[in-house]
Amino acid sequence: MQTSIHGYSTPYYCIFLVLKIIKSAQGIFFNGGDQSLTLAALKMSDGSDSPELALIKSQVNKGALIAGGTSAGTAVQAGGSFK
């Protein structure tokens, strides 16, 4: 059974809400741990940026968002992961 909220299917509405939160944020902090997992969560299956990552990059480039992190979170900010 497919559910919807305000005319959006539930997964799309969740993405809409996350994008809205990112757009209104002043900062974002990337976790430590396994940076490949964090980066994988922010990339599409074809390796392109997810809508969330694209917005984070755009907001950082405009000076509207400060990104921080520790340990693996710092590596994620650089766009890479160790394999």
N, C-alpha and C positions, 0 to 999 in steps of 0.2 A: 504494500500500500504506500503510495507516494503522498507525502504530506507537503503542505505549502504554508508559507507565512507571507502575508501581504502580496500574494501573487507570485512569489518566488518559490522554487522548490527549496526544500530545507537546506541542502548543501550550498546552493548559491546564495541564500540569505545569510548563512554563516560567513561566507567569504565577504559579502557586502559589509557585514558588521565588523569584521576584522579590518577591512580596508578603511572603514570609517574611524576606527580606533587608532590605526596607524597615522591617518591624516591629521588627527587632532592631538597626537602625542608630541611632546617636546623632546623626548629621549627614548631610546630603546637600549636594552642591555642584553647581550648575548651570553648565554650560559657557558660554563666550562664543561669539561667532559669530552665526549667523542665528537669532534667537530664535523666528522663526515655525516653523522646523524642529523646535526643541526642544519648543515648545508643541504642535505638531501631533502629535508622538510621544506626548504625554501626554493627548491628547483623543481621544474616539471620533469616528467619521465624522459623527455628528449634532451634534457640538460639546459633548456632555456630557463630564464627567470620566471618564477611564479608571479602572479599579480601582486602578491604581498611584497616579495623581494624587489620587484620593479618600483613599487611605490616607496619602499624604504630608501632605495638608491636615489630616486628622484627627490625625495624630501631632504636627504642628506646633502645632495648636490646643490639644492636651493638654499641651504643653511637653515631650513625649517625644522630639522631633526638632528639631534646629537646621538651618535651611536657609541656604545661602550661595551666592554666585555673583559673577561679575565681568562687567562689560560687559553683553552680552545676557542672561546668566544672572540679573542683577539685574532686568531687565525681565520675564523669565519669572516670577520670584517675585511680581511685581505682577499677574500674570495677563493681561498684554497683549502685543501684538506690533504692530510698525509695518508698514504695508503700503505 
